[in-house]
Amino acid sequence: MSSGPVDRVTPMFWGIFSLGGFIVAFFLPIFIFMNSLAYGLHLVPWEKVQYGGALRWIRGDPASALLGGPFAWLAGWLPKLFLVVVIGGSLFHGLHRIKYVLYDLGLHKSKKVLDPIMYGIAVAGTIAAVFLSFSFP
């Protein structure tokens, strides 16, 4: 009845791939727009971009009740965590897609070489994003 060993690792990578696809489709365009166009076209005033101005702007919003309460410590961590999730998810999604494009081009026999290279680059990039995001105040 058993057809062989069950692969438990591949579904995890497909899950990370789909999460990265969601991040690339929904969050990355917003991130790019806010960091490249919105400030350059003066759609968002510069004083709102700086930390003090942004915090005052957020605290004036009734939806930001968490920032004044017991979760005030999250105010500095959430943007850093968002940056790590966007960069890490995009790396995993892109490199997983590139790996399967290389398989389709005929490199499926080099699976044992491509898997550690592609996922290693994604892990190294995510670790670099964590280090760079959380090492600055």
Contacts in CASP RR format, 6 or more apart in sequence:
PFRMAT RR
TARGET T0000
AUTHOR 0000-0000-0000
METHOD contacts of the structure
MODEL  1
MSSGPVDRVTPMFWGIFSLGGFIVAFFLPIFIFMNSLAYGLHLVPWEKVQ
YGGALRWIRGDPASALLGGPFAWLAGWLPKLFLVVVIGGSLFHGLHRIKY
VLYDLGLHKSKKVLDPIMYGIAVAGTIAAVFLSFSFP
13 92 0 8 1.000
13 96 0 8 1.000
13 119 0 8 1.000
14 96 0 8 1.000
16 89 0 8 1.000
16 92 0 8 1.000
16 93 0 8 1.000
16 96 0 8 1.000
17 92 0 8 1.000
17 93 0 8 1.000
17 96 0 8 1.000
17 97 0 8 1.000
19 89 0 8 1.000
19 92 0 8 1.000
19 93 0 8 1.000
20 88 0 8 1.000
20 89 0 8 1.000
20 90 0 8 1.000
20 92 0 8 1.000
20 93 0 8 1.000
20 94 0 8 1.000
21 89 0 8 1.000
21 93 0 8 1.000
23 85 0 8 1.000
23 86 0 8 1.000
23 89 0 8 1.000
23 90 0 8 1.000
23 93 0 8 1.000
24 89 0 8 1.000
24 90 0 8 1.000
24 93 0 8 1.000
24 94 0 8 1.000
27 82 0 8 1.000
27 85 0 8 1.000
27 86 0 8 1.000
28 86 0 8 1.000
28 90 0 8 1.000
31 86 0 8 1.000
34 44 0 8 1.000
37 43 0 8 1.000
38 44 0 8 1.000
39 46 0 8 1.000
39 49 0 8 1.000
47 53 0 8 1.000
48 54 0 8 1.000
48 57 0 8 1.000
55 67 0 8 1.000
55 75 0 8 1.000
58 64 0 8 1.000
58 67 0 8 1.000
58 75 0 8 1.000
59 67 0 8 1.000
59 68 0 8 1.000
66 72 0 8 1.000
66 74 0 8 1.000
67 74 0 8 1.000
67 75 0 8 1.000
80 133 0 8 1.000
80 134 0 8 1.000
81 133 0 8 1.000
83 129 0 8 1.000
83 133 0 8 1.000
84 126 0 8 1.000
84 129 0 8 1.000
84 130 0 8 1.000
84 133 0 8 1.000
87 125 0 8 1.000
87 126 0 8 1.000
87 129 0 8 1.000
88 122 0 8 1.000
88 125 0 8 1.000
88 126 0 8 1.000
88 129 0 8 1.000
89 126 0 8 1.000
91 121 0 8 1.000
91 122 0 8 1.000
91 125 0 8 1.000
91 126 0 8 1.000
92 119 0 8 1.000
92 122 0 8 1.000
92 126 0 8 1.000
95 118 0 8 1.000
95 119 0 8 1.000
95 121 0 8 1.000
95 122 0 8 1.000
96 118 0 8 1.000
96 119 0 8 1.000
96 122 0 8 1.000
98 118 0 8 1.000
99 114 0 8 1.000
99 115 0 8 1.000
99 118 0 8 1.000
102 114 0 8 1.000
103 111 0 8 1.000
103 114 0 8 1.000
107 114 0 8 1.000
END
